[in-house]
């Protein structure tokens, strides 16, 4: 077996060695609390931790204003089906003014709030380590939340073992995890342009709009919020299907308060809201100043 992962190629032996390394890292920790979202990565690390550490693993799933209820309920079900002890908790992101302001460092403030909350729980419950599901692909984009993770002492064993997303999907499928082909997900606030205030009604619009597209059978979806404009991103091979459903999609989105509904011809890509930051960094004014 060979997996082509961007510029990385892992054969079966190399992947098995990574998996062994992951098991060793978790075993050395001994007792861990896992920030569990129910996504591909955190589900995989939770499964491996449970295999290695048994009842010394606690999954913590946090409900929040920007985490859809369907995602929270799915995470709870996955942990329960796996037989892992689960703690449900809650974070109030809208209480954080730095988060609501939605500057480019928004994710830093969001993750700081989450991880500091988990640190408090870990101290009270006697868990020496907090673990998340960050992998090597997460190092390739603008992610200020990684700094918060570092400051709060959260460990990422998938990065420590040098796992890439497609490797995680492959092993998840071998383990029989329902998340092996689950689409990527990020909090709904990431759909709102930097500098635009995050408000509850926008989050509600995005949640209902994306849920509608999932009901239509689209696999990977993002709806970007540009005031009265909704910009839809789907996988390139599903763009034609959006056009085929254009009338019903427009009707639904209009009922949610969008005046214009657009389709991004570039298709879905991770962190498209960060593209403005990259363009600003390369502007002639920036280059002249350097």
The 8 nearest C-alpha neighbors of each residue, nearest first, counted from 0:
[[1, 11, 10, 2, 9, 12, 14, 3],
 [2, 0, 10, 9, 3, 11, 8, 4],
 [3, 1, 9, 8, 4, 10, 0, 166],
 [2, 4, 8, 5, 7, 1, 9, 6],
 [5, 3, 7, 8, 6, 2, 165, 163],
 [4, 6, 7, 3, 8, 163, 2, 165],
 [5, 7, 4, 8, 3, 9, 2, 163],
 [6, 8, 4, 5, 3, 9, 2, 163],
 [7, 9, 3, 2, 4, 10, 6, 1],
 [10, 8, 2, 13, 14, 1, 7, 11],
 [11, 9, 1, 13, 12, 0, 14, 2],
 [10, 12, 14, 0, 13, 15, 9, 1],
 [13, 11, 15, 14, 10, 16, 9, 17],
 [14, 12, 16, 10, 15, 11, 9, 17],
 [13, 15, 17, 11, 16, 12, 9, 10],
 [14, 16, 18, 12, 17, 13, 11, 19],
 [17, 15, 19, 13, 14, 18, 20, 12],
 [18, 16, 20, 14, 15, 19, 160, 21],
 [17, 19, 21, 15, 20, 16, 14, 22],
 [20, 18, 16, 22, 21, 17, 15, 23],
 [21, 19, 17, 23, 18, 22, 160, 16],
 [22, 20, 18, 24, 19, 23, 160, 17],
 [21, 23, 19, 25, 20, 24, 26, 18],
 [22, 24, 26, 20, 21, 25, 27, 19],
 [25, 23, 21, 27, 26, 22, 20, 28],
 [24, 26, 28, 22, 27, 23, 48, 21],
 [25, 27, 23, 29, 28, 24, 22, 51],
 [28, 26, 24, 25, 29, 23, 22, 30],
 [29, 27, 25, 26, 30, 24, 31, 128],
 [28, 30, 26, 27, 25, 52, 31, 55],
 [29, 31, 55, 28, 56, 126, 127, 128],
 [32, 30, 128, 56, 126, 129, 33, 57],
 [31, 33, 129, 57, 58, 56, 126, 130],
 [34, 32, 130, 58, 35, 129, 131, 59],
 [35, 33, 131, 59, 130, 58, 60, 36],
 [34, 36, 60, 59, 41, 33, 58, 37],
 [37, 35, 38, 74, 60, 41, 34, 71],
 [36, 38, 74, 42, 35, 41, 73, 39],
 [37, 39, 36, 40, 41, 42, 178, 181],
 [40, 38, 178, 42, 41, 179, 43, 181],
 [41, 39, 132, 43, 42, 38, 44, 167],
 [40, 42, 132, 44, 43, 35, 38, 45],
 [43, 41, 45, 40, 39, 44, 37, 38],
 [44, 42, 46, 40, 45, 41, 171, 47],
 [43, 45, 47, 41, 46, 42, 48, 40],
 [46, 44, 42, 48, 43, 47, 41, 49],
 [47, 45, 49, 43, 44, 48, 42, 50],
 [48, 46, 50, 44, 49, 45, 51, 43],
 [49, 47, 45, 51, 50, 46, 52, 44],
 [48, 50, 53, 46, 52, 47, 51, 45],
 [51, 49, 47, 48, 53, 52, 46, 45],
 [50, 52, 48, 49, 53, 47, 26, 22],
 [53, 51, 49, 55, 48, 50, 54, 56],
 [54, 52, 49, 55, 50, 51, 56, 48],
 [53, 55, 56, 52, 49, 83, 84, 57],
 [56, 54, 30, 52, 53, 31, 57, 29],
 [57, 55, 31, 54, 32, 30, 49, 53],
 [56, 58, 32, 84, 85, 33, 59, 31],
 [59, 57, 85, 33, 35, 32, 86, 84],
 [60, 58, 86, 34, 35, 85, 87, 33],
 [59, 61, 35, 87, 36, 88, 86, 34],
 [62, 60, 88, 89, 87, 63, 90, 59],
 [61, 63, 89, 88, 90, 71, 66, 60],
 [62, 64, 66, 90, 65, 89, 91, 61],
 [63, 65, 66, 92, 91, 62, 67, 93],
 [64, 66, 187, 63, 186, 67, 188, 202],
 [65, 67, 63, 186, 64, 62, 68, 187],
 [68, 66, 70, 69, 65, 71, 206, 64],
 [67, 69, 71, 70, 72, 66, 62, 73],
 [68, 70, 72, 67, 71, 73, 66, 74],
 [71, 69, 73, 67, 68, 72, 74, 66],
 [72, 70, 68, 74, 73, 69, 75, 62],
 [73, 71, 75, 69, 74, 70, 68, 76],
 [72, 74, 70, 76, 75, 71, 69, 77],
 [75, 73, 37, 71, 77, 72, 76, 36],
 [74, 76, 72, 78, 73, 77, 79, 71],
 [75, 77, 79, 73, 74, 78, 80, 72],
 [78, 76, 80, 74, 79, 75, 81, 73],
 [79, 77, 81, 75, 83, 80, 76, 82],
 [78, 80, 82, 76, 81, 77, 83, 75],
 [81, 79, 77, 82, 78, 76, 83, 75],
 [82, 80, 78, 79, 83, 77, 46, 76],
 [81, 83, 79, 80, 78, 84, 77, 49],
 [84, 82, 78, 81, 79, 85, 57, 58],
 [83, 85, 57, 58, 82, 86, 56, 78],
 [86, 84, 58, 59, 57, 83, 87, 78],
 [85, 87, 59, 58, 88, 60, 84, 57],
 [88, 86, 60, 59, 61, 85, 89, 62],
 [87, 89, 61, 60, 62, 86, 59, 90],
 [90, 88, 62, 61, 63, 91, 87, 60],
 [89, 91, 63, 92, 62, 61, 113, 88],
 [92, 90, 93, 94, 63, 89, 64, 95],
 [93, 91, 94, 95, 90, 109, 98, 64],
 [92, 94, 95, 91, 99, 96, 98, 64],
 [93, 95, 92, 91, 96, 99, 98, 97],
 [94, 96, 93, 98, 97, 92, 99, 91],
 [97, 95, 99, 98, 100, 94, 93, 92],
 [98, 96, 100, 95, 99, 108, 105, 101],
 [97, 99, 105, 96, 95, 100, 101, 108],
 [98, 100, 197, 96, 101, 97, 196, 93],
 [101, 99, 196, 97, 98, 102, 96, 197],
 [102, 100, 105, 99, 193, 194, 98, 196],
 [101, 103, 193, 194, 105, 104, 100, 97],
 [104, 102, 105, 193, 101, 194, 106, 276],
 [103, 105, 102, 107, 106, 143, 108, 101],
 [106, 104, 98, 101, 102, 107, 108, 103],
 [105, 107, 109, 144, 108, 104, 143, 110],
 [108, 106, 144, 143, 110, 104, 105, 109],
 [107, 109, 111, 106, 105, 110, 98, 112],
 [108, 110, 106, 112, 111, 107, 98, 105],
 [111, 109, 113, 112, 107, 108, 144, 114],
 [112, 110, 108, 147, 114, 109, 113, 115],
 [111, 113, 109, 110, 115, 114, 116, 108],
 [114, 112, 110, 116, 111, 115, 117, 109],
 [113, 115, 117, 116, 111, 112, 110, 118],
 [114, 116, 118, 117, 112, 113, 111, 119],
 [117, 115, 113, 114, 119, 118, 112, 120],
 [118, 116, 114, 120, 119, 115, 121, 113],
 [119, 117, 115, 121, 120, 116, 114, 122],
 [118, 120, 122, 116, 117, 121, 123, 115],
 [119, 121, 117, 123, 122, 118, 124, 116],
 [122, 120, 126, 118, 124, 119, 123, 125],
 [123, 121, 119, 125, 120, 124, 118, 126],
 [122, 124, 120, 121, 125, 119, 126, 118],
 [125, 123, 121, 122, 126, 120, 119, 127],
 [126, 124, 122, 121, 123, 127, 120, 30],
 [125, 127, 121, 128, 31, 124, 30, 32],
 [128, 126, 125, 31, 30, 121, 129, 122],
 [129, 127, 31, 126, 32, 130, 30, 28],
 [128, 130, 32, 153, 33, 31, 154, 131],
 [131, 129, 33, 154, 153, 155, 32, 34],
 [130, 132, 34, 155, 33, 133, 41, 154],
 [131, 133, 41, 40, 155, 134, 44, 157],
 [134, 132, 155, 131, 137, 157, 158, 40],
 [135, 133, 158, 157, 136, 137, 162, 163],
 [134, 136, 163, 158, 137, 138, 162, 161],
 [137, 135, 138, 134, 139, 163, 164, 140],
 [138, 136, 135, 139, 134, 133, 140, 142],
 [137, 139, 136, 135, 140, 142, 134, 141],
 [138, 140, 137, 136, 141, 135, 142, 134],
 [141, 139, 138, 142, 137, 270, 136, 269],
 [142, 140, 143, 273, 139, 138, 270, 137],
 [141, 143, 144, 145, 140, 106, 137, 138],
 [144, 142, 107, 145, 146, 106, 104, 141],
 [143, 145, 107, 106, 147, 142, 146, 110],
 [146, 144, 148, 143, 147, 142, 149, 107],
 [147, 145, 149, 148, 144, 143, 150, 107],
 [148, 146, 150, 144, 111, 145, 149, 107],
 [147, 149, 145, 153, 151, 146, 150, 152],
 [150, 148, 146, 152, 147, 151, 153, 145],
 [149, 151, 147, 148, 152, 146, 153, 111],
 [150, 152, 148, 149, 153, 147, 114, 115],
 [153, 151, 149, 150, 148, 154, 129, 128],
 [154, 152, 129, 148, 151, 130, 149, 155],
 [153, 155, 130, 156, 129, 152, 131, 128],
 [154, 156, 131, 157, 158, 133, 130, 132],
 [155, 157, 159, 158, 160, 154, 21, 24],
 [158, 156, 160, 134, 162, 159, 155, 161],
 [159, 157, 161, 134, 160, 135, 156, 155],
 [158, 160, 156, 161, 157, 155, 21, 162],
 [159, 161, 157, 158, 21, 17, 162, 20],
 [162, 160, 158, 159, 135, 157, 163, 17],
 [161, 163, 157, 160, 134, 158, 135, 166],
 [162, 164, 135, 166, 165, 136, 134, 167],
 [165, 163, 167, 166, 168, 136, 162, 134],
 [164, 166, 168, 167, 163, 169, 4, 2],
 [167, 165, 169, 163, 168, 164, 170, 162],
 [166, 168, 164, 170, 165, 169, 171, 163],
 [167, 169, 179, 165, 171, 166, 170, 172],
 [168, 170, 166, 172, 167, 171, 165, 173],
 [171, 169, 173, 172, 167, 168, 174, 166],
 [172, 170, 168, 179, 174, 176, 173, 169],
 [171, 173, 175, 179, 169, 170, 174, 176],
 [172, 174, 170, 171, 175, 169, 176, 168],
 [175, 173, 171, 172, 176, 170, 46, 43],
 [174, 176, 172, 173, 171, 177, 179, 170],
 [177, 175, 171, 178, 174, 179, 172, 43],
 [178, 176, 179, 175, 180, 181, 172, 171],
 [177, 179, 181, 39, 176, 180, 38, 42],
 [178, 180, 168, 171, 172, 177, 176, 181],
 [181, 179, 178, 182, 168, 177, 39, 172],
 [180, 182, 178, 179, 39, 183, 38, 177],
 [183, 181, 219, 180, 184, 218, 39, 220],
 [182, 184, 181, 185, 219, 38, 39, 269],
 [183, 185, 182, 186, 38, 219, 187, 220],
 [186, 184, 187, 189, 183, 188, 66, 190],
 [185, 187, 188, 65, 66, 189, 184, 190],
 [186, 188, 65, 189, 190, 202, 185, 66],
 [187, 189, 190, 186, 191, 65, 197, 202],
 [188, 190, 187, 191, 186, 185, 272, 192],
 [191, 189, 223, 188, 187, 224, 222, 192],
 [190, 192, 224, 189, 188, 223, 193, 195],
 [193, 191, 195, 272, 194, 190, 225, 224],
 [194, 192, 102, 101, 195, 103, 191, 272],
 [193, 195, 102, 101, 192, 196, 100, 103],
 [196, 194, 193, 192, 101, 197, 191, 100],
 [197, 195, 100, 99, 101, 198, 194, 193],
 [196, 198, 99, 101, 195, 100, 188, 199],
 [199, 197, 201, 200, 196, 202, 99, 93],
 [198, 200, 202, 201, 203, 197, 64, 93],
 [199, 201, 203, 202, 198, 204, 205, 197],
 [202, 200, 204, 203, 199, 198, 205, 197],
 [201, 203, 199, 205, 200, 204, 206, 187],
 [202, 204, 200, 206, 201, 205, 207, 199],
 [205, 203, 201, 207, 202, 206, 255, 208],
 [204, 206, 208, 202, 203, 207, 209, 201],
 [205, 207, 203, 209, 204, 208, 210, 202],
 [206, 208, 210, 204, 205, 209, 211, 203],
 [209, 207, 205, 211, 210, 206, 204, 252],
 [210, 208, 212, 211, 206, 207, 205, 222],
 [209, 211, 207, 213, 208, 212, 206, 214],
 [212, 210, 214, 208, 209, 213, 207, 215],
 [213, 211, 215, 209, 214, 210, 217, 208],
 [212, 214, 210, 217, 216, 215, 211, 209],
 [215, 213, 211, 216, 212, 210, 217, 209],
 [216, 214, 212, 213, 217, 211, 244, 210],
 [215, 217, 213, 214, 218, 212, 211, 219],
 [216, 218, 213, 215, 212, 219, 220, 237],
 [217, 219, 216, 220, 182, 213, 234, 233],
 [220, 218, 182, 233, 217, 234, 221, 183],
 [221, 219, 233, 232, 218, 209, 222, 217],
 [220, 222, 232, 231, 223, 233, 209, 267],
 [221, 223, 231, 230, 232, 209, 229, 205],
 [222, 224, 190, 230, 229, 191, 221, 231],
 [223, 225, 191, 229, 190, 226, 228, 222],
 [226, 224, 228, 227, 229, 223, 191, 192],
 [225, 227, 228, 224, 229, 257, 201, 191],
 [226, 228, 257, 258, 225, 259, 229, 256],
 [229, 227, 259, 225, 226, 257, 260, 258],
 [228, 230, 260, 224, 223, 261, 225, 222],
 [231, 229, 261, 223, 222, 262, 263, 260],
 [232, 230, 222, 262, 263, 221, 261, 229],
 [231, 233, 267, 221, 266, 263, 220, 222],
 [234, 232, 267, 220, 266, 219, 237, 235],
 [233, 235, 267, 266, 237, 236, 219, 238],
 [236, 234, 266, 237, 238, 233, 267, 265],
 [235, 237, 234, 238, 239, 233, 240, 266],
 [236, 238, 240, 234, 235, 239, 233, 241],
 [239, 237, 241, 240, 235, 236, 233, 234],
 [238, 240, 242, 241, 237, 243, 236, 235],
 [239, 241, 243, 237, 242, 238, 244, 236],
 [242, 240, 244, 238, 243, 239, 245, 237],
 [243, 241, 245, 239, 240, 244, 238, 246],
 [242, 244, 240, 241, 245, 239, 246, 238],
 [245, 243, 241, 242, 246, 247, 248, 240],
 [246, 244, 242, 248, 243, 247, 241, 249],
 [247, 245, 249, 248, 244, 250, 243, 242],
 [246, 248, 250, 249, 245, 244, 251, 252],
 [249, 247, 245, 251, 250, 246, 252, 244],
 [248, 250, 252, 246, 247, 251, 253, 245],
 [251, 249, 247, 253, 248, 252, 246, 254],
 [250, 252, 254, 248, 253, 249, 247, 255],
 [251, 253, 255, 249, 254, 250, 257, 248],
 [254, 252, 257, 256, 250, 255, 251, 249],
 [253, 255, 251, 252, 256, 250, 257, 249],
 [256, 254, 252, 253, 204, 257, 251, 208],
 [257, 255, 253, 254, 258, 252, 227, 204],
 [256, 258, 227, 253, 259, 252, 228, 255],
 [259, 257, 227, 253, 228, 256, 260, 252],
 [258, 260, 228, 257, 227, 229, 261, 253],
 [259, 261, 229, 228, 249, 230, 257, 258],
 [262, 260, 230, 229, 231, 259, 263, 228],
 [261, 263, 231, 230, 264, 232, 260, 241],
 [264, 262, 265, 232, 266, 231, 230, 261],
 [263, 265, 266, 262, 238, 235, 232, 267],
 [266, 264, 263, 267, 235, 232, 268, 234],
 [267, 265, 235, 232, 233, 264, 234, 263],
 [266, 268, 232, 233, 234, 265, 269, 221],
 [269, 267, 271, 270, 266, 232, 265, 234],
 [268, 270, 271, 267, 140, 272, 183, 273],
 [269, 271, 272, 273, 268, 274, 140, 141],
 [270, 272, 273, 274, 269, 268, 267, 275],
 [271, 273, 270, 274, 192, 275, 190, 189],
 [274, 272, 271, 276, 270, 275, 277, 141],
 [273, 275, 277, 276, 271, 272, 278, 270],
 [276, 274, 278, 273, 277, 279, 272, 271],
 [277, 275, 279, 273, 274, 278, 280, 272],
 [276, 278, 280, 274, 279, 275, 281, 273],
 [279, 277, 275, 281, 280, 276, 282, 274],
 [278, 280, 276, 282, 281, 277, 275, 285],
 [279, 281, 277, 278, 282, 285, 276, 286],
 [282, 280, 278, 279, 285, 277, 286, 283],
 [281, 283, 279, 285, 284, 280, 278, 286],
 [284, 282, 286, 285, 287, 281, 288, 279],
 [283, 285, 287, 282, 286, 288, 281, 279],
 [286, 284, 288, 282, 283, 287, 280, 281],
 [285, 287, 283, 289, 288, 284, 282, 281],
 [288, 286, 284, 285, 289, 283, 282, 281],
 [287, 289, 285, 286, 284, 283, 282, 280],
 [288, 286, 287, 285, 284, 283, 281, 280]]
